[in-house]
Amino acid sequence: MNRFSKLTQNQMLKICEIVNPDTKWKFHQLLDNDGKGTDDCYEFLADDKSCIQFNVHKSSNNEIRSYLKGDWDNDEVPQDKELLINEFLGIKIPKSVQLTPEDKTNNKIKSHDSIKSTASEFSKNQSIIITALVMSSLDGNFSDEESEVLKNSPFFIDVFKNLTIERTTYPEIVKRLNAEKNLAKLVEEELSKNKSLFSETEIEEFIFGLIDLIISDGKIDDSEMKFLQFVLDILGKSELIEDYCNRHEIMLRKKLDAINQNIIDDYTDHNYKLSEAVMICAFLLTAIDGDIDDKEIKIIRENTFFSKYYSKETESIFVKLLKADKALISLVEKTFSKVFIQESLEFKRDFLWNLYSLSLGDGKLEETETNTIMIIAMALYPGDAEGLELNNSVMSEYADFIKKETEEIKRKNIEKNKSGCFIATATMSDYDNPIVIDLRRFRDEKLQNYYFGRVFIELYYFISPPIANIIARVPMLRKISYFFLIKPLHSLINKY
């Protein structure tokens, strides 16, 4: 690192103008000398064939090379220019080698003008930061969090570098702001004083930077928009607020679209493992509404089949993909066939079976879920017909399974009723009705503790099943049983 390592291109350009103020300079190229980004050289060319190179990774004895007016045999910066460069950078110079006023006037007036121009630009940078600080905290309090948002905003990074060279510290600006009672007036004074120094491009970048600050918390307040309009009024661009906001929105959308497309492209070309393909299909089916939450992920992880393939890394891949593109089914169609093609028929059946199991977790199978599973099934085979045939077979098998499971649940309920309160269950049509539960609890906790209670229970089990069967089939009998038997009995046991 050296004294030029943290300078912006504009600041390097100023130094070029200090070294040779009699010509017009421009940035030419960035040279990556070692191909690793650890030996960078910024090269500037002038109309009179001068060339200056800033070696930002070299030591101080080789940090700058100056070839003036095509003299390629001499790369040294003249001593008097070195002193002006150090003065520009804010580096203290021993009095014994400082330029006298006469030195600065004689033959170096343009260099001195360049420094004066830079001093004015510093004031402009201060006005930018003051405006941004007030924008980021309109209540006048400047928290550490707000400071970090400002310091990390892309536009303001170069501005902060300029402040460092100017030897104006950020805390000093914040301290001044905290001491001000009328922040709007301060902003107006600073911008009015320096607005002539803003180019059209700088104004646009400045406003875009302020809009970045406005939307950094995810919402736009009326007070922030009014302040933005206030800034544009001062800069003489009051009529352009809608145009700036629209262009900023388009710019952000394009940037986001480009980022998302890069994510999709990267993961489309990704060499997927079987576990990743399986889990992304499972996540995709669960996130059919465009989102996935922790509860849904937990259901997948607890599934016996999918638990074998789950990993936190695959979950992260899916979340990135979902944010980038809600229509991820194209990834399954284009990419996963080559992953599944070598797998056995048994694996493919188990895979589809458990996808249907996930879909029916909420008790119903949506059309979108059916279509998604169908596309996944076609990805299991190179030929669509085979995939559809397998899907139809598994869907039929799973439907039969569900039917059998339903019948088994009914059978178990009947078995449960055999050990329950037959008449109460028949009356309430539900083994788990709260009244039935209370009656069973009374039987188990009270009647079972006494001899005559146990005799009553045995007698009840002997005579009640046929009565319960009749009551269960006749709605009117269920009503009579409830009002004249079950309800009074329930009220009675509640006293105990």
BELRAKA-V387961 format. One line per field, one symbol per residue. ss: DSSP state (H for helix, E for strand, C for the rest). burial: I if it has 24 or more other ideal C-beta (glycine too) atoms within 12 Angstrom, else O. A space follows every 50 residues. Layout:
# BELRAKA-V387961
ss->???
burial->???
This chain:
# BELRAKA-V387961
ss->CCCCCCCCHHHHHHHHHHHCCCCCEEEEEEEECCCCCCCEEEEEEECCCC EEEEECCCCHHHCEEEEHHHCCCCCCCCHHHHHHHHHHHCCCCCHHHCCC HHHHHCCCHHHHHHHHHHHHHHHHHHHHHHHHHHHHCCCCCCCHHHHHHH HCCHHHHHHHHHHHHHCCCHHHHHHHHHHCCCHHHHHHHHHHHHHHHCCH HHHHHHHHHHHHHHHCCCCCCHHHHHHHHHHHHHCCCHHHHHHHHHHHHH HHHHHHHHHHHHHHHHHHCCCCCHHHHHHHHHHHHHCCCCCCCHHHHHHH HHCCCHHHCCCHHHHHHHHHHHHHCCCCHHHHHHHCHHHHCCCCHHHHHH HHHHHHHHHHHHCCCCHHHHHHHHHHHHHCCCCHHHHHHHHHHHHHHHHH HHHHHHHHHHHHHHHHHHCCCHHHHHHHCCCCCHHHHHHHHHHHHCHHHC HHHHHHHHHHHHHHHHHHHHHHHCHHHHHHHHHHHHHHHHHHHCCC
burial->OOIIIOIIOIIIIIIIIIIIIOOOIOOOOOOOOOOOOOOIIIIIIIOOOI IIIIIIIIOOOOIIIIIIOOOOOOOOIOOIIIIIIIIIIOOOOOOOOOIO OOOIOOOIOOIIOIIOOIIOIIIIIIIIIIIIIIIIIIOOOIOOOIIOII IOIOIIOIIIIIIIIIOIOIOOIIOOIOOOOOIIOIIIOIIOOIIOIIOO OIIOIIIIIIIIIIIIOOOOOOOIOOIIIIIIOIIOIOOOIOOIIOOIOO OOOOOOOOOOOOIIOOIOOIOIOIIIIIIIIIIIIIIIOOOIOOOIIOII IOIOIIOOIIOOOIIOIIIIIIOIIOOIIOIIIOIIIOIIOOIOOOOIII IIIIIIIIIIIOOOIOOOIIOIIIIIIIIIIOOOOOIOOIIOOIIOOIOO OOOOOOOOOOOOOOOOIOOIIIIIIIIIIOIOOOIIOIIIOIIOOOIOOO OOOOOOIOOOOOOIOOIIOOIIOOOOOIOOIIOOIIOOIIOOOOOO
